[in-house]
């Protein structure tokens, strides 16, 4: 396994939940972590938590759906550190509902965050990583992009798109020694379940730290190795043939 000491890592959606957990886990391994999200106060709290534990973290308020905001994020990282080793595209959102009940706005919001946001971040990451001939991009997908749930067409579609984008970029960036992969988690205990607590109770749930450990494992792989796609879920959670 490769050392992550002084590796420069951006984590989007890092102010809470999965992103926060991944950022903390990478910092514990020695990464200099750039925390990106829209909520300034929560970002600062995560940065303080990491630095008080002896890690390195910088909070940069960013909106992955805004091209200029994403450009500013990556420009600041390049100016401050001169390189980028790891990008974790974690920022995401979900809207549930039957197709005949969903608005165009519901659909567009999910695609903007889950698909366009990853595209913008991957594009700017590639602009830094290609000249340095190294880097690793880890896209957080979902098992909903493998086996859909009912009443989840915007979210499911967006996560299938994440898989497609990951495959396209893994091929395109391979000549530059840039590894691109996707991690597809099942139920993770975050505040997303506040409105439907019965789902994780019935299906099973894992902790944020479980997923973060997988991301750290991928990040510490040798530069010439890529864990292209992985599914991580609670043993008890239905997967094949669910509906």
Backbone bond lengths (Angstrom), bond angles and torsions (degrees), N, CA, C in turn:
res aa  C-N    CA-C-N  psi(-1)  N-CA   C-N-CA  omega(-1)  CA-C   N-CA-C  phi
1 X - - - 1.455 - - 1.522 109.96 -
2 X 1.333 116.10 143.47 1.458 121.93 -179.54 1.531 110.75 -84.99
3 X 1.321 115.87 146.68 1.461 120.53 175.56 1.522 110.42 -74.02
4 X 1.326 116.45 142.63 1.468 121.37 176.54 1.528 111.46 -100.19
5 X 1.304 116.32 8.57 1.464 120.15 -179.07 1.514 111.56 -56.82
6 X 1.333 116.03 122.60 1.469 124.01 177.79 1.533 114.26 65.53
7 X 1.326 117.74 13.46 1.458 120.42 172.66 1.526 108.88 -70.84
8 X 1.319 116.24 142.10 1.458 121.42 -179.09 1.522 108.38 -95.40
9 X 1.338 116.14 120.90 1.465 120.84 -175.23 1.527 110.71 -129.91
10 X 1.320 116.10 132.77 1.467 122.44 171.61 1.522 107.91 -103.46
11 X 1.324 116.45 132.88 1.464 122.01 173.78 1.515 107.92 -123.76
12 X 1.329 117.26 118.74 1.464 120.18 177.79 1.528 109.59 -88.59
13 X 1.317 115.60 156.56 1.461 119.83 -175.77 1.515 111.58 62.34
14 X 1.345 115.91 37.00 1.465 121.13 -169.85 1.522 114.16 -89.95
15 X 1.315 117.99 3.76 1.467 119.95 -175.12 1.516 113.14 -81.17
16 X 1.349 117.78 -14.86 1.466 119.88 -178.12 1.525 109.89 -162.57
17 X 1.319 115.31 173.06 1.453 122.50 170.20 1.523 115.14 55.41
18 X 1.318 115.22 -133.11 1.464 121.68 -175.80 1.523 111.24 -62.48
19 X 1.332 118.03 -44.42 1.457 120.94 -179.08 1.517 112.47 -60.78
20 X 1.324 115.51 -43.42 1.468 120.17 177.09 1.523 110.25 -60.06
21 X 1.327 116.99 -46.07 1.459 120.73 -178.91 1.519 112.74 -62.88
22 X 1.325 116.53 -40.70 1.466 120.63 178.86 1.530 110.21 -66.14
23 X 1.326 116.77 -43.47 1.467 120.69 179.93 1.521 111.45 -60.59
24 X 1.322 116.61 -44.59 1.466 120.86 179.43 1.528 110.42 -63.47
25 X 1.335 116.39 -42.28 1.472 120.42 -178.88 1.526 111.40 -64.93
26 X 1.339 117.59 -41.91 1.467 120.64 178.53 1.528 111.11 -66.08
27 X 1.335 116.18 -39.74 1.466 119.95 179.23 1.523 111.24 -63.75
28 X 1.324 116.61 -37.46 1.471 120.32 178.50 1.521 111.47 -63.07
29 X 1.327 116.39 -26.06 1.460 121.02 179.26 1.524 112.79 -89.25
30 X 1.334 116.61 2.28 1.457 120.19 175.18 1.511 116.02 105.60
31 X 1.321 118.23 -0.49 1.469 120.66 178.57 1.526 111.27 -67.69
32 X 1.312 114.90 147.04 1.458 120.79 165.51 1.526 105.55 -90.26
33 X 1.327 115.95 108.61 1.454 120.93 -168.64 1.521 111.16 -100.57
34 X 1.314 115.47 129.58 1.465 121.81 173.24 1.519 107.18 -100.31
35 X 1.314 116.00 117.21 1.461 123.06 -177.40 1.520 109.20 -92.17
36 X 1.322 117.38 123.19 1.454 121.55 -178.08 1.526 110.36 -123.65
37 X 1.323 116.02 129.46 1.463 121.99 176.21 1.528 107.10 -173.77
38 X 1.336 116.28 176.18 1.461 120.06 -177.17 1.523 113.15 -87.23
39 X 1.322 117.45 -26.46 1.462 121.27 -173.65 1.527 110.61 -87.83
40 X 1.317 116.26 103.47 1.458 121.74 -175.03 1.526 112.68 -61.87
41 X 1.326 117.06 -45.40 1.464 120.64 -176.58 1.521 111.56 -63.43
42 X 1.321 116.84 -45.05 1.467 120.27 -179.87 1.524 111.35 -67.48
43 X 1.337 116.16 -37.46 1.466 119.58 177.09 1.522 110.99 -60.67
44 X 1.325 115.91 -44.87 1.464 120.36 -179.66 1.518 110.94 -61.57
45 X 1.343 116.60 -37.63 1.461 119.86 179.92 1.528 111.42 -65.26
46 X 1.318 116.20 -40.65 1.469 119.75 177.57 1.529 110.28 -65.30
47 X 1.335 116.35 -41.73 1.468 120.26 178.93 1.528 110.74 -61.51
48 X 1.322 116.33 -42.19 1.463 120.43 178.48 1.523 110.60 -64.02
49 X 1.326 116.16 -42.78 1.467 120.74 178.94 1.524 111.25 -58.94
50 X 1.313 116.57 -42.05 1.467 120.83 -179.00 1.531 110.97 -69.53
51 X 1.329 117.19 -46.25 1.464 119.99 -177.24 1.523 111.73 -68.07
52 X 1.331 117.40 -35.88 1.465 120.18 178.44 1.526 111.42 -67.14
53 X 1.332 115.89 -23.95 1.473 120.44 177.17 1.529 111.62 -88.08
54 X 1.342 116.58 3.45 1.460 121.06 177.26 1.511 114.87 96.00
55 X 1.341 117.34 6.75 1.455 121.12 179.98 1.517 112.83 -94.40
56 X 1.320 115.70 -178.38 1.460 122.12 -179.92 1.524 109.50 -119.08
57 X 1.334 116.56 125.20 1.461 120.41 -179.09 1.520 110.48 -147.96
58 X 1.320 114.28 141.35 1.462 121.64 175.01 1.520 108.01 -128.08
59 X 1.326 116.52 128.38 1.460 121.43 179.98 1.526 109.93 -96.13
60 X 1.331 116.69 127.06 1.462 122.02 176.62 1.530 107.77 -129.52
61 X 1.321 115.76 114.69 1.464 120.38 -179.80 1.527 109.09 -67.28
62 X 1.334 115.89 124.71 1.462 120.83 -174.97 1.520 110.07 -147.45
63 X 1.312 114.78 151.57 1.462 122.64 175.02 1.521 107.16 -122.20
64 X 1.337 116.62 112.26 1.466 119.50 -173.86 1.524 112.95 -67.99
65 X 1.328 117.61 -13.50 1.470 119.95 178.62 1.523 112.26 -87.66
66 X 1.327 116.65 -5.81 1.457 121.70 -176.85 1.537 109.38 -109.05
67 X 1.308 116.55 115.72 1.463 121.15 -174.52 1.522 112.05 -58.00
68 X 1.316 117.48 -44.49 1.462 120.68 -178.34 1.517 111.32 -66.06
69 X 1.325 116.29 -38.43 1.463 120.79 178.71 1.526 110.66 -63.58
70 X 1.328 117.07 -42.99 1.466 121.06 178.19 1.529 110.45 -65.61
71 X 1.324 116.75 -43.92 1.465 120.13 177.64 1.526 110.93 -57.65
72 X 1.333 116.56 -43.75 1.461 121.01 179.79 1.528 111.41 -62.41
73 X 1.323 116.88 -40.31 1.468 121.71 178.91 1.523 110.54 -58.26
74 X 1.313 116.40 -51.98 1.465 119.97 -175.78 1.528 111.99 -72.08
75 X 1.312 116.95 -32.12 1.464 119.92 175.62 1.521 110.80 -64.61
76 X 1.330 116.71 -41.16 1.465 120.17 178.30 1.529 111.12 -63.90
77 X 1.320 116.07 -41.29 1.464 119.90 179.54 1.528 110.63 -64.71
78 X 1.317 116.32 -44.82 1.473 119.47 179.82 1.524 110.92 -63.70
79 X 1.328 116.79 -40.99 1.469 120.61 -179.44 1.522 111.26 -66.81
80 X 1.347 116.97 -39.00 1.464 121.08 -175.88 1.517 113.34 -79.56
81 X 1.351 116.76 -36.41 1.466 120.06 -171.19 1.526 113.98 -118.54
82 X 1.322 116.75 -19.66 1.460 119.83 177.49 1.510 115.34 79.35
83 X 1.331 117.52 -2.69 1.458 120.88 -178.76 1.529 109.33 -161.50
84 X 1.332 115.72 172.46 1.463 122.30 173.88 1.526 106.94 -145.38
85 X 1.329 116.14 123.60 1.461 120.60 -177.23 1.525 113.21 -99.78
86 X 1.344 116.38 -36.38 1.464 120.64 -173.80 1.526 109.54 -138.42
87 X 1.310 116.21 133.35 1.464 121.89 170.30 1.518 107.53 -122.57
88 X 1.337 116.33 124.74 1.460 121.40 173.70 1.522 107.76 -110.77
89 X 1.319 115.95 108.09 1.468 121.54 177.78 1.520 108.85 -85.88
90 X 1.325 115.16 94.93 1.457 120.94 -175.76 1.521 113.71 -110.77
91 X 1.320 118.09 -25.69 1.467 120.47 -176.11 1.527 110.53 -53.14
92 X 1.322 116.01 132.04 1.458 119.48 -178.67 1.512 111.81 -163.60
93 X 1.316 114.98 165.81 1.467 120.65 176.70 1.520 108.87 -151.35
94 X 1.338 114.83 164.59 1.463 120.01 179.75 1.521 109.85 -139.61
95 X 1.316 115.82 145.50 1.461 123.57 171.37 1.518 107.05 -130.24
96 X 1.321 116.42 127.55 1.465 120.64 -179.76 1.525 110.68 -104.27
97 X 1.303 116.06 152.11 1.453 120.60 176.77 1.511 111.59 156.38
98 X 1.306 115.49 157.95 1.460 119.89 176.44 1.517 109.92 -72.25
99 X 1.326 116.88 149.63 1.457 121.64 -173.72 1.528 112.30 -55.70
100 X 1.344 117.37 -36.53 1.457 119.78 -178.21 1.516 112.99 -78.80
101 X 1.329 117.06 -3.89 1.468 121.61 179.18 1.522 112.50 -106.90
102 X 1.326 117.45 -13.59 1.465 120.83 -174.54 1.527 111.46 -80.43
103 X 1.332 115.42 143.89 1.463 120.34 174.86 1.524 109.59 -92.94
104 X 1.322 115.98 163.75 1.460 120.28 175.41 1.523 110.10 -60.94
105 X 1.327 116.43 -35.74 1.458 120.85 178.55 1.524 111.19 -62.71
106 X 1.342 117.18 -41.66 1.467 120.89 176.73 1.521 110.16 -56.26
107 X 1.317 114.95 -49.36 1.467 121.67 -179.12 1.527 111.10 -60.98
108 X 1.333 116.15 -49.08 1.457 120.70 -172.66 1.515 112.45 -67.46
109 X 1.333 116.93 -38.56 1.466 119.83 179.32 1.521 111.63 -58.79
110 X 1.331 115.75 -44.33 1.462 119.58 -178.59 1.526 111.31 -65.98
111 X 1.328 117.13 -42.98 1.469 120.17 179.42 1.527 110.87 -66.21
112 X 1.335 116.54 -39.04 1.468 120.18 -179.30 1.526 111.61 -59.87
113 X 1.337 116.31 -45.89 1.466 120.02 -178.35 1.527 111.58 -76.52
114 X 1.324 116.03 -50.91 1.475 120.58 -169.27 1.526 114.53 -79.26
115 X 1.327 116.56 -26.10 1.468 119.30 -177.78 1.529 111.68 -113.05
116 X 1.335 116.32 -58.94 1.464 119.23 -178.84 1.519 111.16 -61.92
117 X 1.324 117.26 -37.53 1.466 120.27 178.34 1.513 112.33 -60.39
118 X 1.326 116.77 -42.89 1.468 120.54 178.13 1.529 110.44 -67.61
119 X 1.336 116.54 -41.52 1.470 119.75 177.49 1.527 110.99 -57.06
120 X 1.328 117.03 -48.97 1.464 120.55 -177.70 1.525 111.77 -62.36
121 X 1.332 116.31 -42.88 1.465 119.77 -179.29 1.528 111.52 -68.98
122 X 1.340 116.79 -40.31 1.465 119.50 177.66 1.530 111.14 -64.27
123 X 1.314 115.91 -38.97 1.467 119.39 -179.76 1.523 111.00 -62.05
124 X 1.337 116.34 -46.83 1.463 118.87 -178.81 1.523 111.57 -71.29
125 X 1.333 116.69 -34.18 1.469 119.42 176.24 1.526 110.68 -63.22
126 X 1.319 116.09 -42.48 1.478 120.19 -179.97 1.522 111.13 -61.15
127 X 1.317 116.83 -35.67 1.467 120.37 -179.99 1.522 111.94 -65.24
128 X 1.325 117.21 -25.87 1.463 121.02 175.85 1.522 110.97 -89.80
129 X 1.325 116.35 -42.52 1.462 121.00 -172.66 1.521 113.95 -74.74
130 X 1.326 118.05 -34.26 1.469 119.75 -177.23 1.528 112.39 -60.56
131 X 1.339 120.22 -47.76 1.468 119.02 178.79 1.532 113.42 -63.83
132 X 1.344 117.10 -30.24 1.471 118.87 -179.36 1.531 111.94 -85.63
133 X 1.350 116.10 -7.23 1.469 123.20 177.01 1.534 112.55 57.78
134 X 1.327 115.34 40.21 1.461 119.55 176.63 1.523 109.26 -168.00
135 X 1.324 115.45 161.59 1.456 120.39 176.87 1.518 111.16 147.51
136 X 1.325 114.74 162.23 1.462 120.67 178.89 1.519 109.17 -139.80
137 X 1.329 116.04 127.73 1.460 122.49 178.19 1.520 108.25 -114.67
138 X 1.323 115.95 122.81 1.464 122.05 -178.84 1.528 108.28 -116.32
139 X 1.327 115.96 111.57 1.459 121.36 -179.77 1.527 109.73 -96.55
140 X 1.318 116.20 127.60 1.459 120.39 177.94 1.528 108.65 -87.86
141 X 1.325 114.81 108.11 1.454 120.88 178.46 1.518 110.44 -93.81
142 X 1.323 116.08 -132.62 1.462 121.39 178.45 1.521 108.46 -172.69
143 X 1.337 116.20 152.53 1.457 117.08 173.75 1.533 110.76 -67.73
144 X 1.336 116.78 -14.16 1.470 119.27 174.00 1.522 111.27 -68.26
145 X 1.312 116.89 -17.22 1.451 121.17 173.38 1.518 112.44 -88.55
146 X 1.324 115.83 5.44 1.463 122.84 176.60 1.534 109.73 -119.15
147 X 1.331 114.12 -49.18 1.470 121.67 178.92 1.528 108.20 -131.43
148 X 1.335 119.15 104.11 1.466 121.36 -172.03 1.526 114.05 -66.86
149 X 1.313 114.59 154.88 1.456 122.32 166.68 1.529 108.27 -94.48
150 X 1.320 115.52 162.20 1.462 118.49 171.46 1.524 108.62 -73.49
151 X 1.320 115.83 155.05 1.476 123.44 177.94 1.530 111.95 57.10
152 X 1.326 116.71 39.12 1.472 119.22 -179.14 1.520 111.76 -140.18
153 X 1.334 117.28 32.46 1.472 118.96 -173.19 1.529 113.72 -60.16
154 X 1.352 121.19 -41.35 1.470 118.05 178.98 1.528 112.26 -64.20
155 X 1.319 116.14 -45.31 1.456 120.80 -177.92 1.533 111.53 -67.14
156 X 1.336 115.49 -47.51 1.458 119.75 -179.96 1.522 111.17 -59.26
157 X 1.319 117.00 -45.51 1.460 121.02 179.29 1.528 110.91 -59.59
158 X 1.332 115.83 -43.11 1.463 119.54 -179.02 1.518 111.92 -63.75
159 X 1.324 117.06 -36.61 1.463 119.67 -178.14 1.534 111.99 -77.53
160 X 1.331 117.65 -29.87 1.462 119.11 169.92 1.530 109.52 -63.98
161 X 1.337 116.29 -37.75 1.465 120.38 178.17 1.526 111.15 -64.53
162 X 1.325 117.28 -37.06 1.470 120.64 177.22 1.525 110.20 -59.90
163 X 1.339 116.39 -41.83 1.466 120.11 177.79 1.523 110.71 -62.15
164 X 1.334 117.02 -45.07 1.462 120.65 179.47 1.512 112.53 -62.46
165 X 1.331 116.40 -43.62 1.466 120.47 179.35 1.522 110.83 -65.09
166 X 1.321 116.18 -40.26 1.468 120.42 178.04 1.526 111.33 -59.61
167 X 1.327 116.38 -46.13 1.464 120.47 -179.54 1.524 111.64 -64.39
168 X 1.334 116.20 -41.54 1.465 120.27 179.91 1.521 111.38 -64.00
169 X 1.324 116.80 -43.20 1.464 120.30 -177.04 1.531 112.03 -75.91
170 X 1.332 116.57 -32.21 1.473 118.69 175.95 1.520 110.09 -59.64
171 X 1.322 116.30 -39.61 1.464 121.19 178.57 1.529 111.24 -71.12
172 X 1.325 115.85 -46.12 1.468 120.64 -175.68 1.521 112.98 -67.22
173 X 1.334 116.83 -37.23 1.467 120.18 -173.40 1.526 113.39 -95.71
174 X 1.315 116.49 -5.33 1.465 120.92 179.80 1.529 113.13 -54.94
175 X 1.339 119.70 -41.11 1.473 118.94 -179.80 1.529 113.72 -63.47
176 X 1.326 116.82 -15.45 1.469 120.70 -178.73 1.530 111.50 -101.43
177 X 1.331 116.41 13.21 1.461 122.38 179.75 1.533 111.59 61.29
178 X 1.332 116.33 34.39 1.462 122.03 176.66 1.524 107.75 -107.03
179 X 1.313 116.13 120.90 1.464 121.83 179.84 1.519 109.66 -92.28
180 X 1.326 116.42 128.89 1.463 121.60 177.71 1.520 108.01 -121.99
181 X 1.326 116.99 128.91 1.456 120.15 -177.81 1.523 110.90 -142.98
182 X 1.320 115.59 168.89 1.457 121.94 177.53 1.519 109.60 -128.85
183 X 1.316 115.52 138.56 1.458 122.86 173.87 1.523 107.32 -113.87
184 X 1.333 116.38 126.70 1.466 121.27 -176.09 1.529 109.66 -111.64
185 X 1.332 117.49 96.78 1.467 119.23 -179.33 1.526 112.60 -83.84
186 X 1.328 113.81 150.80 1.454 120.75 168.29 1.517 109.03 -87.23
187 X 1.325 117.04 -146.09 1.462 121.14 -176.62 1.531 111.35 -66.40
188 X 1.317 115.57 123.99 1.456 122.28 177.21 1.530 107.57 -121.52
189 X 1.320 117.19 136.23 1.452 121.47 -175.98 1.532 111.05 -73.98
190 X 1.329 115.63 95.74 1.457 123.01 175.19 1.527 108.12 -134.57
191 X 1.336 116.24 179.43 1.465 119.44 -177.72 1.528 113.19 -71.20
192 X 1.339 117.93 -2.90 1.459 120.58 178.06 1.535 111.15 -64.33
193 X 1.338 115.65 -21.11 1.463 120.04 -176.79 1.518 113.13 -93.29
194 X 1.341 118.37 5.73 1.463 120.75 -176.55 1.530 112.37 -58.96
195 X 1.334 116.21 -37.41 1.466 119.64 -177.65 1.525 112.74 -83.65
196 X 1.322 116.96 -18.70 1.466 120.65 -179.35 1.527 110.24 -135.05
197 X 1.333 117.80 62.66 1.472 120.28 -176.42 1.520 113.37 -64.33
198 X 1.339 116.68 -19.16 1.468 118.94 -178.59 1.522 112.35 -69.42
199 X 1.348 117.66 -24.58 1.469 119.43 -177.12 1.524 112.10 -64.85
200 X 1.344 119.30 -56.22 1.473 117.50 178.48 1.520 112.76 -64.31
201 X 1.334 117.07 -30.22 1.462 119.79 178.65 1.517 110.84 -64.52
202 X 1.328 117.07 -39.13 1.455 121.94 -177.88 1.535 111.75 -80.39
203 X 1.334 116.43 -38.30 1.465 120.51 -171.16 1.528 113.48 -95.59
204 X 1.316 117.02 -22.09 1.455 119.99 -172.19 1.517 110.26 101.95
205 X 1.305 116.24 153.50 1.460 120.65 -176.40 1.523 109.48 -151.60
206 X 1.323 116.15 149.64 1.464 120.76 175.31 1.523 109.13 -114.85
207 X 1.304 116.52 167.39 1.457 121.71 -179.56 1.528 110.31 -88.16
208 X 1.328 115.28 157.13 1.458 120.73 176.78 1.523 110.93 -55.60
209 X 1.325 116.39 -38.79 1.472 120.84 -178.69 1.522 112.05 -60.98
210 X 1.334 117.17 -30.29 1.471 120.29 178.99 1.529 110.57 -64.78
211 X 1.329 115.66 -44.48 1.462 120.50 178.72 1.527 111.06 -69.78
212 X 1.326 115.81 -41.15 1.465 120.10 -179.85 1.522 111.16 -59.89
213 X 1.330 116.47 -35.48 1.464 120.33 179.08 1.526 111.36 -63.98
214 X 1.321 116.34 -37.14 1.470 120.49 177.72 1.529 110.16 -65.20
215 X 1.327 116.43 -43.78 1.461 120.53 179.81 1.529 110.56 -62.29
216 X 1.318 117.10 -42.57 1.468 120.49 177.25 1.524 110.56 -61.73
217 X 1.320 116.94 -41.51 1.467 120.81 178.73 1.527 110.88 -59.31
218 X 1.333 116.23 -44.50 1.471 120.33 178.28 1.529 110.33 -63.68
219 X 1.328 116.22 -42.48 1.468 120.64 -178.03 1.520 112.38 -64.25
220 X 1.335 116.89 -27.25 1.466 120.05 -177.61 1.529 113.22 -94.39
221 X 1.317 117.55 4.94 1.458 119.76 175.58 1.533 109.87 -64.35
222 X 1.320 117.64 152.49 1.472 119.37 174.20 1.527 110.52 -56.80
223 X 1.311 116.03 150.37 1.465 120.71 -174.81 1.527 113.41 -56.70
224 X 1.340 117.15 -28.38 1.462 120.19 -176.57 1.529 112.81 -89.66
225 X 1.352 116.93 6.62 1.470 121.43 -176.66 1.527 109.44 -118.68
226 X 1.341 115.68 138.42 1.460 121.11 178.60 1.523 109.87 -132.35
227 X 1.330 117.54 123.28 1.459 122.22 170.71 1.525 105.72 -86.98
228 X 1.316 115.98 90.04 1.462 123.02 -163.67 1.527 114.17 -60.14
229 X 1.324 117.02 -49.94 1.454 121.15 177.73 1.518 109.26 -140.54
230 X 1.333 116.13 136.94 1.462 119.28 177.66 1.523 109.57 -141.87
231 X 1.315 115.38 144.34 1.460 122.89 176.26 1.513 107.56 -114.39
232 X 1.326 116.86 126.57 1.456 121.31 177.48 1.525 107.99 -127.31
233 X 1.324 115.48 127.29 1.459 119.87 -177.50 1.517 110.15 -155.84
234 X 1.333 117.10 160.77 1.460 119.63 174.89 1.526 110.46 -60.19
235 X 1.307 116.94 143.07 1.462 120.80 -178.61 1.526 111.18 -57.08
236 X 1.331 116.88 -34.18 1.461 120.68 -175.41 1.524 113.81 -84.92
237 X 1.331 118.17 -6.19 1.468 119.25 -175.95 1.522 111.83 -78.47
238 X 1.345 118.03 130.08 1.463 120.04 175.89 1.531 110.20 -61.33
239 X 1.327 115.48 141.79 1.462 119.64 -179.52 1.521 109.93 -135.73
240 X 1.324 117.04 -72.56 1.458 119.97 179.47 1.526 110.06 -68.96
241 X 1.319 115.06 129.14 1.453 119.84 176.04 1.506 114.92 73.57
242 X 1.325 116.98 16.93 1.459 117.77 -179.89 1.523 110.30 -74.57
243 X 1.324 116.76 164.66 1.451 119.06 178.86 1.500 111.99 179.76
